[in-house]
Amino acid sequence: MDPELQNPWGVHVTSSGQVLVCGRDSNTVIQVDHQGRKKLATLVSQEDAVKFPVSVCYNTNLRQIIIGLNDNNEMMCVDIK
């Protein structure tokens, strides 16, 4: 349970086993441990112009997460360092 994960929606497991989860109502994408019990990092938030994320995928070649947004039927790409 974490306040940065309200109404979990889309989940993606990367090839290295990282688990990414969209918080649709919290306007966040977070990384959690492989058991889904502990938040490891907030990757993007409403401060990054994310609103109602519902899907997420990690592009290993470009080191970006691709996020599908519910409020405007758009997608956005965010570089991950």
Secondary structure, 3 states (H helix, E strand, C coil): CCCCCCCEEEEEECCCCCEEEEECCCCEEEEECCCCCCEEEEEECHHHCCCCEEEEEEECCCCEEEEEECCCCCEEEEECC
